[in-house]
Amino acid sequence: MSTQPTIQSIYTDGACTGNPGPGGWGVVVYFSDGSIHEMGDASPHTTNNKMEMQAAIAALQFLQTSQQSESITLHTDSEYLINCVTKWVKGWKKKGWKKSDGKPVQNQDLLETLDELNTQQVKWQHVRGHSGNIGNERCDAIARTYASGKIPSLQELTPTSFYQSLPSPNELDVAKVADPEKTLRIINQSIQKVSTSASEITVMEPSTGTSAAATDEKPSEMRVLQLRSLVETLRIADEISEKGYLISSSELADLMDVHASAVTSRGDQWRWRNWIVSRVRREGNQILWELERGDQVGGEEE
């Protein structure tokens, strides 16, 4: 049996259309041999924090299943998630899952699972969201696609000795999986193996955050498809700018291919690609934005 590839790094992200509302999570696993494995799922009624946690849980479960001993870096754009796992959880457990104000800690069930799965093997690393990092951008795209009620095309790990080397449920000692949570994890891991069958589509969905190095690894047809998608996005933005249309935060987020929260958290004016994006006014519950060509107005790039 050949050696299974080593997991080098993992990226995770969560998304929610409304908070609470329909949500999704995404995970991208990078291996030492250059292969990539992507995972994700949806939830009909959830919160953004829950989806961030669920993505991290899936990533840690995948790492546990691999039986890898080498350390890995887990990247997330959620500082809240990192603080929960690496700082706050210890105090919360000592206080009986109560915060300093005496109120119960939210998402205790997910935090308990994360705390159980987290080990010294994992280095938690914050990455700035929506800054062009290919791993973060891809996780974001997967999560938001699930959150929108669609199923993204995922890049699966090619059938190699990696899955063949994993223990099957029949090989596990039943006495070691007596508790329900661990049994459920093993079932989920088995389902994850089935999801990597060759019958699934392996074409990655286009992302405007693709780096040149990652793009070069893809088939030329896929790169052309992504470029066409990007050009169409830029053409739409140019038309919005030229005709002076005002668009809402959610519409702008769809155009930029980011979370709606990433739009509203950037302030009143900032640069995106060729445009200066300015907050104009609020109408009801919606914030309206205006796009101006950056080469026609002043402004520094973020």
C-alpha positions in Angstrom: 0.0 0.0 0.0 1.4 3.4 -1.0 1.7 6.2 1.5 -1.2 8.5 1.9 -0.7 12.2 1.1 0.0 14.5 4.0 -2.4 17.3 4.9 -0.5 20.6 4.8 -3.2 23.1 5.5 -7.0 23.5 5.8 -9.2 26.5 5.1 -12.7 26.9 6.6 -15.5 29.4 6.3 -19.2 29.8 7.0 -21.9 31.9 5.5 -25.5 32.9 6.3 -28.1 34.8 4.3 -29.7 36.6 7.2 -28.5 36.1 10.7 -30.3 33.8 11.5 -31.3 32.4 8.2 -30.3 29.8 5.6 -26.6 29.1 5.9 -23.7 27.0 4.6 -20.1 26.1 5.3 -17.1 25.2 3.3 -13.8 23.5 3.8 -10.7 23.2 1.5 -8.0 20.7 2.4 -4.5 21.1 0.7 -2.2 18.1 0.5 1.6 17.8 0.1 1.3 16.2 -3.3 -0.7 19.1 -4.7 -4.1 17.5 -4.5 -7.1 19.3 -3.0 -10.3 18.1 -1.3 -13.3 20.2 -0.7 -16.3 19.7 1.5 -19.4 21.7 2.5 -23.1 21.5 3.5 -26.1 23.6 4.1 -28.4 24.4 7.1 -32.0 25.8 6.6 -32.0 28.0 9.7 -28.7 28.9 11.4 -26.3 31.7 12.2 -23.0 32.8 10.7 -21.1 31.7 13.9 -22.7 28.3 13.8 -21.6 27.8 10.2 -18.0 28.9 11.0 -17.9 26.4 13.9 -19.5 23.6 11.8 -16.9 24.2 9.1 -14.1 23.9 11.6 -15.7 20.7 13.1 -15.8 19.1 9.7 -12.2 20.0 9.1 -11.0 18.6 12.4 -13.0 15.4 11.9 -11.4 15.0 8.5 -7.9 15.5 10.1 -8.8 12.9 12.8 -10.0 10.4 10.2 -6.7 10.8 8.2 -4.8 9.5 11.3 -2.1 12.0 10.4 0.5 12.8 13.1 2.1 15.8 11.4 0.9 19.2 12.5 -1.3 21.3 10.2 -2.4 25.0 10.0 -6.2 25.7 10.0 -7.0 29.0 8.4 -10.2 30.9 9.2 -11.3 34.5 8.7 -13.3 34.3 12.0 -11.3 35.8 14.9 -14.4 34.9 17.0 -13.9 31.2 16.2 -10.2 31.3 17.0 -10.7 33.1 20.3 -13.5 30.7 21.3 -11.3 27.6 20.6 -7.9 28.9 21.8 -8.8 31.3 24.6 -12.3 31.5 25.9 -13.4 27.9 26.0 -11.2 27.0 29.0 -12.8 29.7 31.2 -16.3 28.9 30.0 -15.9 25.3 31.0 -14.7 26.2 34.4 -17.7 28.5 34.9 -20.1 25.8 33.8 -20.5 27.3 30.3 -21.4 30.7 31.7 -20.0 34.0 30.5 -18.6 36.7 32.8 -22.1 38.3 32.9 -23.6 35.0 34.1 -25.5 34.4 30.8 -25.1 31.0 29.1 -22.6 30.6 26.4 -24.2 30.3 23.0 -23.5 27.3 20.8 -22.3 25.2 23.7 -22.8 21.9 21.8 -20.7 23.0 18.9 -18.0 24.4 21.2 -17.8 21.2 23.2 -17.3 19.2 20.0 -14.6 21.7 18.8 -12.9 21.5 22.1 -12.9 17.7 22.0 -11.5 17.6 18.4 -8.9 20.4 18.9 -5.3 19.2 19.7 -1.8 20.6 19.8 -1.5 19.2 16.3 -3.6 22.1 15.0 -2.3 25.7 14.6 -5.1 28.1 14.3 -4.3 31.0 11.9 -6.4 34.1 11.1 -6.6 35.1 7.5 -8.1 38.4 6.4 -11.4 37.6 4.6 -12.0 38.6 1.0 -8.5 39.7 0.4 -7.7 37.5 -2.5 -6.4 34.5 -0.5 -7.4 31.6 -2.8 -8.1 29.2 0.1 -10.3 31.6 1.9 -12.1 32.8 -1.3 -12.9 29.2 -2.3 -14.3 28.3 1.1 -16.4 31.5 1.0 -17.7 30.5 -2.4 -18.6 27.0 -1.3 -20.3 28.3 1.9 -22.3 30.9 0.1 -23.4 28.6 -2.6 -24.9 26.2 -0.1 -26.4 29.1 1.9 -28.2 30.2 -1.3 -29.8 26.8 -1.6 -27.6 25.5 -4.4 -25.1 22.7 -4.5 -21.6 23.8 -5.6 -19.4 21.6 -7.8 -16.6 20.4 -5.4 -13.1 19.5 -6.2 -12.7 16.0 -4.8 -9.5 14.2 -3.8 -8.8 11.8 -6.6 -9.2 8.1 -5.7 -5.9 7.2 -4.2 -4.5 5.2 -1.3 -5.6 8.0 1.0 -9.2 6.7 1.3 -8.1 3.1 1.0 -5.8 3.5 4.0 -8.6 4.9 6.2 -10.2 2.5 8.7 -13.7 1.3 7.8 -16.4 1.2 10.4 -16.1 -2.6 10.4 -12.4 -2.4 11.4 -13.2 -0.2 14.4 -13.5 -1.5 17.9 -17.1 -1.1 18.8 -16.3 -0.6 22.4 -14.5 2.6 21.6 -17.5 4.2 19.9 -20.1 3.6 22.5 -20.9 7.3 23.0 -23.4 8.7 20.5 -21.4 11.7 19.5 -18.4 9.6 18.4 -20.6 7.1 16.6 -22.2 10.0 14.7 -18.8 11.3 13.7 -17.9 7.9 12.3 -21.1 7.7 10.3 -20.5 11.2 8.9 -16.9 10.2 8.0 -18.2 7.2 6.1 -20.7 9.4 4.3 -17.9 11.7 3.4 -16.0 8.8 1.8 -19.0 8.0 -0.4 -19.3 11.6 -1.5 -16.0 11.4 -3.2 -17.1 8.9 -5.7 -15.9 9.4 -9.3 -19.5 10.1 -10.5 -19.4 13.5 -8.9 -18.6 16.6 -10.9 -15.1 17.9 -10.0 -15.1 21.2 -11.8 -14.5 24.1 -9.4 -17.0 27.0 -9.5 -15.6 30.2 -10.9 -14.1 32.6 -8.3 -12.9 36.1 -8.8 -10.3 35.7 -6.1 -8.3 33.1 -7.9 -4.5 33.5 -7.8 -2.3 33.1 -10.8 -0.4 30.1 -9.3 -3.6 28.2 -8.5 -5.1 29.0 -11.9 -2.1 27.6 -13.7 -2.9 24.2 -12.2 -6.4 24.0 -13.7 -7.3 22.8 -17.2 -7.3 25.6 -19.8 -11.0 25.2 -20.4 -11.7 25.9 -16.8 -9.4 29.0 -16.8 -11.2 30.3 -19.8 -14.6 29.7 -18.1 -13.5 31.6 -15.0 -12.1 34.5 -17.1 -15.4 34.8 -19.0 -17.3 34.8 -15.6 -15.0 37.5 -14.3 -15.3 39.7 -17.5 -19.1 39.5 -17.2 -19.0 40.5 -13.6 -16.7 43.5 -14.4 -19.0 44.5 -17.3 -22.0 44.5 -15.0 -20.1 46.7 -12.5 -19.1 49.1 -15.3 -22.7 49.4 -16.4 -23.9 50.1 -12.9 -21.2 52.7 -12.5 -21.8 54.4 -15.9 -25.6 54.6 -15.5 -25.4 55.7 -11.8 -27.5 52.9 -10.5 -27.6 52.5 -6.7 -27.5 48.9 -5.4 -28.2 47.3 -2.0 -25.6 45.7 0.3 -26.8 42.2 -0.7 -26.7 43.0 -4.4 -23.2 44.4 -4.1 -22.1 41.4 -2.1 -23.5 39.1 -4.9 -21.6 41.2 -7.5 -18.3 41.1 -5.5 -18.9 37.4 -4.6 -18.5 38.0 -0.9 -20.6 37.9 2.3 -23.0 40.8 2.8 -21.3 41.5 6.1 -18.0 42.0 4.3 -19.7 44.9 2.4 -21.2 46.7 5.4 -18.1 46.3 7.6 -15.8 48.1 5.2 -17.0 51.6 6.0 -18.5 54.4 4.0 -16.0 54.4 1.1 -13.5 51.9 -0.2 -12.0 50.5 -3.4 -13.0 47.3 -5.1 -11.1 46.4 -8.3 -11.6 49.3 -10.7 -14.3 51.1 -8.7 -14.6 53.3 -5.7 -17.6 52.1 -3.6 -19.5 54.7 -1.6 -22.3 54.4 0.8 -25.1 56.8 -0.3 -28.1 56.4 2.0 -30.4 54.0 3.8 -33.8 53.1 2.5 -35.8 51.1 5.1 -33.6 48.2 6.1 -31.3 48.5 3.0 -28.1 50.4 2.6 -27.6 51.7 -0.9 -24.2 52.0 -2.6 -22.8 53.8 -5.6 -19.9 52.6 -7.8 -17.5 55.1 -9.5 -14.6 54.2 -11.8 -11.5 54.4 -9.7 -9.4 55.9 -12.6 -11.8 58.8 -12.8 -12.0 59.8 -9.1 -9.4 60.1 -6.4 -8.9 57.5 -3.6 -6.4 55.1 -2.2 -6.6 51.4 -2.5 -7.5 49.6 0.7 
